[in-house]
Amino acid sequence: MSLARRVSYNTTAQVVGRLLAAAASVGVLRMSTRYLGVDKYGDYVTASALVLLLTTLADWGLVTISA
């Protein structure tokens, strides 16, 4: 197998993988919004955003201090 063929195969595999992951994300989002409803989904999104924000702030200087 030539180098160009391997590169095209790997590129195609990565594109297909990303498309499948995006489709799965949309499917999970749709199922979770239907299951939780508007109010509970809003609470879930708020909690997720807060956890992400606090995790980022907590980790911000940790690598610098550790080094």
N, CA, C and O atoms as a GROMACS GRO file, in nm:
protein
  268
    1MET      N    1   0.084  -0.117   0.000
    1MET     CA    2   0.000   0.000   0.000
    1MET      C    3   0.089   0.124   0.000
    1MET      O    4   0.182   0.134   0.080
    2SER      N    5   0.061   0.215  -0.088
    2SER     CA    6   0.145   0.334  -0.100
    2SER      C    7   0.113   0.432   0.012
    2SER      O    8   0.011   0.422   0.080
    3LEU      N    9   0.202   0.527   0.029
    3LEU     CA   10   0.186   0.627   0.133
    3LEU      C   11   0.062   0.713   0.108
    3LEU      O   12  -0.013   0.743   0.202
    4ALA      N   13   0.039   0.752  -0.015
    4ALA     CA   14  -0.077   0.834  -0.047
    4ALA      C   15  -0.207   0.760  -0.018
    4ALA      O   16  -0.303   0.820   0.030
    5ARG      N   17  -0.211   0.633  -0.045
    5ARG     CA   18  -0.331   0.553  -0.019
    5ARG      C   19  -0.354   0.539   0.132
    5ARG      O   20  -0.468   0.547   0.179
    6ARG      N   21  -0.248   0.519   0.209
    6ARG     CA   22  -0.262   0.509   0.354
    6ARG      C   23  -0.309   0.641   0.414
    6ARG      O   24  -0.393   0.642   0.505
    7VAL      N   25  -0.255   0.751   0.364
    7VAL     CA   26  -0.296   0.882   0.414
    7VAL      C   27  -0.444   0.907   0.383
    7VAL      O   28  -0.518   0.955   0.469
    8SER      N   29  -0.487   0.874   0.261
    8SER     CA   30  -0.627   0.895   0.226
    8SER      C   31  -0.718   0.803   0.307
    8SER      O   32  -0.828   0.844   0.345
    9TYR      N   33  -0.676   0.681   0.333
    9TYR     CA   34  -0.754   0.589   0.414
    9TYR      C   35  -0.768   0.642   0.557
    9TYR      O   36  -0.878   0.641   0.613
   10ASN      N   37  -0.658   0.686   0.616
   10ASN     CA   38  -0.663   0.737   0.753
   10ASN      C   39  -0.747   0.865   0.762
   10ASN      O   40  -0.821   0.884   0.858
   11THR      N   41  -0.734   0.951   0.663
   11THR     CA   42  -0.814   1.074   0.662
   11THR      C   43  -0.962   1.042   0.652
   11THR      O   44  -1.044   1.101   0.723
   12THR      N   45  -0.997   0.949   0.565
   12THR     CA   46  -1.137   0.909   0.551
   12THR      C   47  -1.189   0.847   0.680
   12THR      O   48  -1.302   0.875   0.722
   13ALA      N   49  -1.109   0.764   0.742
   13ALA     CA   50  -1.150   0.701   0.868
   13ALA      C   51  -1.173   0.805   0.976
   13ALA      O   52  -1.268   0.793   1.054
   14GLN      N   53  -1.088   0.906   0.984
   14GLN     CA   54  -1.105   1.009   1.086
   14GLN      C   55  -1.229   1.094   1.059
   14GLN      O   56  -1.301   1.129   1.152
   15VAL      N   57  -1.254   1.127   0.933
   15VAL     CA   58  -1.372   1.207   0.899
   15VAL      C   59  -1.498   1.129   0.932
   15VAL      O   60  -1.592   1.184   0.991
   16VAL      N   61  -1.502   1.002   0.895
   16VAL     CA   62  -1.619   0.919   0.925
   16VAL      C   63  -1.638   0.906   1.076
   16VAL      O   64  -1.751   0.912   1.125
   17GLY      N   65  -1.531   0.888   1.149
   17GLY     CA   66  -1.540   0.879   1.294
   17GLY      C   67  -1.594   1.005   1.357
   17GLY      O   68  -1.676   0.999   1.449
   18ARG      N   69  -1.549   1.120   1.310
   18ARG     CA   70  -1.599   1.247   1.363
   18ARG      C   71  -1.747   1.268   1.329
   18ARG      O   72  -1.824   1.318   1.410
   19LEU      N   73  -1.786   1.229   1.209
   19LEU     CA   74  -1.926   1.242   1.171
   19LEU      C   75  -2.015   1.151   1.256
   19LEU      O   76  -2.124   1.192   1.298
   20LEU      N   77  -1.970   1.029   1.281
   20LEU     CA   78  -2.046   0.938   1.366
   20LEU      C   79  -2.055   0.990   1.509
   20LEU      O   80  -2.160   0.980   1.573
   21ALA      N   81  -1.946   1.046   1.560
   21ALA     CA   82  -1.947   1.102   1.695
   21ALA      C   83  -2.041   1.221   1.704
   21ALA      O   84  -2.112   1.237   1.803
   22ALA      N   85  -2.043   1.305   1.602
   22ALA     CA   86  -2.134   1.419   1.601
   22ALA      C   87  -2.279   1.373   1.596
   22ALA      O   88  -2.365   1.428   1.665
   23ALA      N   89  -2.307   1.273   1.514
   23ALA     CA   90  -2.444   1.219   1.506
   23ALA      C   91  -2.486   1.158   1.639
   23ALA      O   92  -2.600   1.175   1.682
   24ALA      N   93  -2.396   1.087   1.704
   24ALA     CA   94  -2.427   1.029   1.835
   24ALA      C   95  -2.453   1.138   1.938
   24ALA      O   96  -2.542   1.124   2.022
   25SER      N   97  -2.376   1.246   1.933
   25SER     CA   98  -2.396   1.357   2.026
   25SER      C   99  -2.533   1.421   2.008
   25SER      O  100  -2.601   1.452   2.105
   26VAL      N  101  -2.572   1.440   1.883
   26VAL     CA  102  -2.704   1.497   1.856
   26VAL      C  103  -2.814   1.403   1.905
   26VAL      O  104  -2.914   1.448   1.960
   27GLY      N  105  -2.794   1.274   1.886
   27GLY     CA  106  -2.894   1.177   1.932
   27GLY      C  107  -2.907   1.175   2.083
   27GLY      O  108  -3.018   1.170   2.136
   28VAL      N  109  -2.794   1.180   2.153
   28VAL     CA  110  -2.797   1.181   2.300
   28VAL      C  111  -2.859   1.311   2.350
   28VAL      O  112  -2.934   1.310   2.447
   29LEU      N  113  -2.827   1.422   2.285
   29LEU     CA  114  -2.887   1.550   2.324
   29LEU      C  115  -3.039   1.546   2.307
   29LEU      O  116  -3.112   1.593   2.394
   30ARG      N  117  -3.084   1.491   2.197
   30ARG     CA  118  -3.229   1.483   2.173
   30ARG      C  119  -3.297   1.394   2.277
   30ARG      O  120  -3.404   1.428   2.328
   31MET      N  121  -3.237   1.279   2.307
   31MET     CA  122  -3.297   1.190   2.405
   31MET      C  123  -3.298   1.252   2.545
   31MET      O  124  -3.396   1.239   2.618
   32SER      N  125  -3.190   1.319   2.582
   32SER     CA  126  -3.184   1.377   2.716
   32SER      C  127  -3.281   1.493   2.732
   32SER      O  128  -3.340   1.510   2.839
   33THR      N  129  -3.299   1.574   2.628
   33THR     CA  130  -3.394   1.684   2.640
   33THR      C  131  -3.537   1.632   2.648
   33THR      O  132  -3.619   1.688   2.721
   34ARG      N  133  -3.568   1.527   2.577
   34ARG     CA  134  -3.704   1.470   2.585
   34ARG      C  135  -3.727   1.403   2.720
   34ARG      O  136  -3.837   1.412   2.776
   35TYR      N  137  -3.626   1.335   2.771
   35TYR     CA  138  -3.643   1.263   2.898
   35TYR      C  139  -3.652   1.358   3.016
   35TYR      O  140  -3.736   1.340   3.103
   36LEU      N  141  -3.566   1.460   3.018
   36LEU     CA  142  -3.561   1.549   3.133
   36LEU      C  143  -3.666   1.659   3.128
   36LEU      O  144  -3.714   1.703   3.233
   37GLY      N  145  -3.703   1.705   3.012
   37GLY     CA  146  -3.795   1.817   3.002
   37GLY      C  147  -3.717   1.948   3.007
   37GLY      O  148  -3.596   1.949   3.027
   38VAL      N  149  -3.788   2.057   2.989
   38VAL     CA  150  -3.724   2.188   2.977
   38VAL      C  151  -3.659   2.231   3.108
   38VAL      O  152  -3.543   2.272   3.108
   39ASP      N  153  -3.731   2.223   3.218
   39ASP     CA  154  -3.680   2.272   3.345
   39ASP      C  155  -3.561   2.191   3.396
   39ASP      O  156  -3.459   2.247   3.435
   40LYS      N  157  -3.576   2.060   3.396
   40LYS     CA  158  -3.467   1.975   3.446
   40LYS      C  159  -3.346   1.978   3.354
   40LYS      O  160  -3.233   1.970   3.401
   41TYR      N  161  -3.369   1.990   3.224
   41TYR     CA  162  -3.256   2.000   3.132
   41TYR      C  163  -3.181   2.132   3.153
   41TYR      O  164  -3.058   2.135   3.146
   42GLY      N  165  -3.254   2.239   3.180
   42GLY     CA  166  -3.189   2.366   3.211
   42GLY      C  167  -3.105   2.357   3.337
   42GLY      O  168  -2.996   2.412   3.343
   43ASP      N  169  -3.156   2.287   3.438
   43ASP     CA  170  -3.078   2.266   3.560
   43ASP      C  171  -2.952   2.185   3.531
   43ASP      O  172  -2.844   2.214   3.584
   44TYR      N  173  -2.966   2.084   3.447
   44TYR     CA  174  -2.852   2.000   3.411
   44TYR      C  175  -2.744   2.080   3.337
   44TYR      O  176  -2.625   2.067   3.365
   45VAL      N  177  -2.787   2.163   3.243
   45VAL     CA  178  -2.692   2.244   3.166
   45VAL      C  179  -2.623   2.346   3.257
   45VAL      O  180  -2.503   2.368   3.244
   46THR      N  181  -2.698   2.406   3.347
   46THR     CA  182  -2.640   2.503   3.440
   46THR      C  183  -2.536   2.436   3.529
   46THR      O  184  -2.427   2.491   3.550
   47ALA      N  185  -2.569   2.320   3.582
   47ALA     CA  186  -2.475   2.248   3.668
   47ALA      C  187  -2.350   2.205   3.590
   47ALA      O  188  -2.239   2.214   3.641
   48SER      N  189  -2.369   2.159   3.468
   48SER     CA  190  -2.255   2.117   3.385
   48SER      C  191  -2.163   2.235   3.355
   48SER      O  192  -2.040   2.222   3.361
   49ALA      N  193  -2.221   2.349   3.323
   49ALA     CA  194  -2.141   2.468   3.293
   49ALA      C  195  -2.066   2.515   3.417
   49ALA      O  196  -1.950   2.554   3.407
   50LEU      N  197  -2.130   2.510   3.532
   50LEU     CA  198  -2.065   2.552   3.656
   50LEU      C  199  -1.949   2.459   3.692
   50LEU      O  200  -1.843   2.505   3.732
   51VAL      N  201  -1.970   2.330   3.676
   51VAL     CA  202  -1.863   2.234   3.705
   51VAL      C  203  -1.745   2.255   3.610
   51VAL      O  204  -1.630   2.252   3.653
   52LEU      N  205  -1.773   2.275   3.483
   52LEU     CA  206  -1.666   2.300   3.386
   52LEU      C  207  -1.590   2.427   3.420
   52LEU      O  208  -1.467   2.430   3.413
   53LEU      N  209  -1.661   2.533   3.456
   53LEU     CA  210  -1.598   2.659   3.491
   53LEU      C  211  -1.511   2.645   3.616
   53LEU      O  212  -1.397   2.692   3.617
   54LEU      N  213  -1.563   2.581   3.718
   54LEU     CA  214  -1.486   2.564   3.841
   54LEU      C  215  -1.366   2.472   3.822
   54LEU      O  216  -1.260   2.494   3.880
   55THR      N  217  -1.381   2.369   3.741
   55THR     CA  218  -1.269   2.280   3.711
   55THR      C  219  -1.159   2.355   3.637
   55THR      O  220  -1.041   2.337   3.666
   56THR      N  221  -1.198   2.439   3.543
   56THR     CA  222  -1.100   2.518   3.469
   56THR      C  223  -1.028   2.616   3.561
   56THR      O  224  -0.906   2.629   3.554
   57LEU      N  225  -1.102   2.683   3.647
   57LEU     CA  226  -1.040   2.778   3.740
   57LEU      C  227  -0.949   2.707   3.840
   57LEU      O  228  -0.843   2.759   3.874
   58ALA      N  229  -0.989   2.591   3.887
   58ALA     CA  230  -0.907   2.518   3.983
   58ALA      C  231  -0.779   2.466   3.919
   58ALA      O  232  -0.675   2.459   3.985
   59ASP      N  233  -0.786   2.430   3.793
   59ASP     CA  234  -0.670   2.373   3.724
   59ASP      C  235  -0.581   2.481   3.663
   59ASP      O  236  -0.471   2.451   3.616
   60TRP      N  237  -0.627   2.603   3.662
   60TRP     CA  238  -0.558   2.710   3.593
   60TRP      C  239  -0.413   2.726   3.639
   60TRP      O  240  -0.322   2.730   3.555
   61GLY      N  241  -0.389   2.734   3.766
   61GLY     CA  242  -0.254   2.754   3.814
   61GLY      C  243  -0.188   2.628   3.868
   61GLY      O  244  -0.073   2.632   3.912
   62LEU      N  245  -0.260   2.517   3.865
   62LEU     CA  246  -0.209   2.395   3.926
   62LEU      C  247  -0.086   2.342   3.852
   62LEU      O  248   0.008   2.296   3.916
   63VAL      N  249  -0.085   2.346   3.721
   63VAL     CA  250   0.027   2.296   3.644
   63VAL      C  251   0.149   2.384   3.667
   63VAL      O  252   0.261   2.333   3.678
   64THR      N  253   0.130   2.514   3.674
   64THR     CA  254   0.240   2.607   3.698
   64THR      C  255   0.300   2.586   3.836
   64THR      O  256   0.422   2.585   3.853
   65ILE      N  257   0.215   2.569   3.934
   65ILE     CA  258   0.264   2.548   4.071
   65ILE      C  259   0.336   2.414   4.082
   65ILE      O  260   0.438   2.404   4.151
   66SER      N  261   0.284   2.312   4.015
   66SER     CA  262   0.346   2.180   4.020
   66SER      C  263   0.483   2.178   3.953
   66SER      O  264   0.573   2.105   3.996
   67ALA      N  265   0.499   2.258   3.850
   67ALA     CA  266   0.628   2.258   3.778
   67ALA      C  267   0.732   2.323   3.865
   67ALA      O  268   0.848   2.334   3.823
   0.00000   0.00000   0.00000
